[in-house]
Every structure is written in C-alpha cells, then in structure tokens.
Amino acid sequence: MVAAGAGFAQQPLASSDNPSKAADVAGSLCRWNQDAGAVAHVKGTVTQGLLIHKVTPDYPKAARKAHIQGTVVLCASISKEGTIENLTVASGPPELVSSSIKAVKKWRYKPYLVNGEPVEVETEIRVNYALNDRVGSAR
C-alpha cells in the first residue's frame, strides 16, 4: 500500500488511434510487432475504462527514504480474457519497477471487443510515484 505522503496514479496511454492496425504513436515508449494482425493497439483512455480490478503498488520503503519518485512506463498485452500478459518495462526509476510490475500483473480488465468478439489488446501503462501527492491522486 502507498504510505501517507506518497502518491500513485495509473495512466495507460495510446499505442494507436486505430485498433485495426499497429503503429508507433509519438510519445509512446512501447514498440509492438507491426505484423501482429490479431492484436488491437488501443488508446489508454479506452483500456482505462475497461479496468475492473486495480491493485495499488507499494511505494518501496528504500525508494521513499531516498526521495525517489517518477513514472514507470510498462508495455502490456491484455488477453482476450482481460488478464495482463507480456508485461515489459519501457522506462522508469529502477527502484520503483518491481513494485509496479507486481501490482499491474494483478490488474484485470473487461475484454476489449471488436465486432462483438474479444481481442488481445496492447497498451502502455504509466505508474506514477510522487512523494508529495495525496494517496491515490490521479495525474
């Protein structure tokens, strides 16, 4: 759990404006397989709306004590069933990466539907740590 005086916010971002084709969007740190035909690359505003179970990461004591804060950027695939798959780190303070991965792996989403059928989704997830934010504040 994030301690008082430390904040966490989750912001998945877009990988593509068009879920029917893969693209590297300016500002995204994730690079996906351009030939992944059955995978939708979806804006984070869409995936954020499908999030049904979110686990807040612990703010590591050593990182807090060392006044380390920042954003961990994770590249994730969300399966047809809504589970996190293929989670990789794109960037972020190394002291915060482990707790971000541990929490995000437990997140669950409603399946993303294309023409009424569930499809795998790739997206970018940002986990923000700030020492002075209120607990659970959004950015």
C-alpha positions as CSV (number, residue, x, y, z in Angstrom):
1,M,0.0,0.0,0.0
2,V,1.2,3.5,-0.7
3,A,2.0,5.3,2.5
4,A,0.7,8.7,3.6
5,G,2.7,11.5,1.9
6,A,3.3,9.4,-1.2
7,G,1.0,9.1,-4.2
8,F,0.3,6.7,-7.0
9,A,-1.7,7.2,-10.2
10,Q,-2.2,4.9,-13.2
11,Q,-2.4,6.3,-16.8
12,P,-2.5,3.8,-19.6
13,L,-1.7,5.6,-22.9
14,A,-2.4,5.2,-26.6
15,S,-0.4,2.9,-28.8
16,S,-2.6,3.7,-31.8
17,D,-5.6,5.7,-32.8
18,N,-6.8,2.8,-35.0
19,P,-7.2,-0.6,-33.3
20,S,-7.2,-2.4,-36.7
21,K,-3.5,-1.8,-37.4
22,A,-0.3,-1.5,-35.3
23,A,1.5,1.8,-35.2
24,D,4.1,3.5,-33.0
25,V,2.5,6.7,-31.8
26,A,4.6,9.7,-31.0
27,G,5.0,9.9,-27.2
28,S,4.7,6.1,-26.7
29,L,7.7,4.3,-25.4
30,C,6.3,0.9,-26.4
31,R,7.1,-0.7,-29.7
32,W,4.9,-3.5,-30.8
33,N,5.1,-6.1,-33.6
34,Q,3.8,-4.4,-36.7
35,D,2.7,-7.8,-38.1
36,A,0.5,-8.7,-35.1
37,G,-2.7,-9.0,-37.1
38,A,-5.0,-10.3,-34.3
39,V,-3.8,-7.7,-31.7
40,A,-5.5,-4.4,-31.3
41,H,-3.4,-1.4,-30.3
42,V,-5.7,0.6,-28.2
43,K,-5.7,4.1,-26.6
44,G,-5.2,4.0,-22.8
45,T,-8.4,6.0,-22.3
46,V,-10.2,3.0,-23.7
47,T,-8.3,0.4,-21.6
48,Q,-8.6,2.6,-18.5
49,G,-12.4,2.5,-18.9
50,L,-12.2,-1.3,-19.1
51,L,-10.2,-1.7,-15.9
52,I,-12.3,-3.7,-13.3
53,H,-9.7,-4.7,-10.7
54,K,-6.7,-2.4,-9.9
55,V,-4.1,-3.2,-7.3
56,T,-2.2,-0.2,-6.0
57,P,1.5,-0.8,-5.8
58,D,3.5,-0.4,-2.6
59,Y,5.8,2.6,-2.6
60,P,9.1,0.9,-1.8
61,K,10.5,2.0,1.6
62,A,14.0,2.4,0.3
63,A,12.8,4.5,-2.6
64,R,10.7,6.7,-0.3
65,K,13.6,7.1,2.1
66,A,15.9,8.0,-0.8
67,H,13.3,10.5,-2.1
68,I,13.0,8.6,-5.4
69,Q,9.9,9.4,-7.4
70,G,8.9,9.3,-11.0
71,T,7.0,7.3,-13.6
72,V,7.4,3.7,-14.5
73,V,6.3,3.0,-18.1
74,L,5.1,-0.5,-18.8
75,C,4.2,-2.1,-22.1
76,A,1.4,-4.6,-21.7
77,S,-0.7,-7.0,-23.6
78,I,-4.2,-7.5,-22.2
79,S,-5.5,-11.0,-23.1
80,K,-9.0,-11.8,-24.6
81,E,-9.9,-12.8,-21.0
82,G,-8.8,-9.5,-19.5
83,T,-5.5,-10.6,-17.8
84,I,-2.2,-8.8,-18.1
85,E,0.3,-10.7,-20.4
86,N,3.7,-9.9,-21.7
87,L,4.4,-7.1,-19.3
88,T,7.7,-5.3,-20.0
89,V,9.4,-2.2,-18.7
90,A,10.0,0.7,-21.1
91,S,11.4,3.2,-18.6
92,G,11.4,4.4,-15.1
93,P,13.4,4.6,-11.9
94,P,14.8,1.0,-11.2
95,E,13.8,1.3,-7.6
96,L,10.1,1.6,-8.5
97,V,9.9,-1.0,-11.3
98,S,9.5,-4.2,-9.2
99,S,6.6,-2.9,-7.2
100,S,4.9,-1.6,-10.4
101,I,5.2,-4.9,-12.1
102,K,4.0,-6.8,-9.1
103,A,0.8,-4.7,-8.8
104,V,0.0,-4.4,-12.5
105,K,0.2,-8.1,-13.1
106,K,-2.8,-8.4,-10.8
107,W,-4.9,-6.0,-12.7
108,R,-8.0,-7.3,-14.6
109,Y,-9.9,-5.8,-17.5
110,K,-13.2,-6.4,-19.2
111,P,-12.4,-7.9,-22.6
112,Y,-12.0,-5.4,-25.4
113,L,-14.5,-6.2,-28.2
114,V,-14.1,-5.7,-32.0
115,N,-17.3,-6.6,-33.9
116,G,-18.6,-8.3,-30.8
117,E,-15.6,-10.6,-30.4
118,P,-12.9,-10.3,-27.6
119,V,-9.4,-9.4,-28.9
120,E,-6.0,-9.1,-27.4
121,V,-5.0,-5.5,-26.7
122,E,-1.6,-3.9,-26.4
123,T,-1.2,-0.7,-24.5
124,E,1.2,1.5,-22.5
125,I,0.6,1.8,-18.7
126,R,2.2,4.6,-16.7
127,V,2.6,4.1,-12.9
128,N,3.3,7.4,-11.2
129,Y,5.1,7.8,-7.8
130,A,5.2,11.1,-6.1
131,L,6.3,11.8,-2.5
132,N,4.1,14.9,-2.0
133,D,0.9,13.8,-3.8
134,R,-2.2,12.7,-1.8
135,V,-2.7,8.9,-1.8
136,G,-4.5,7.8,-4.9
137,S,-4.4,11.1,-6.7
138,A,-4.7,11.0,-10.5
139,R,-2.4,12.7,-12.9
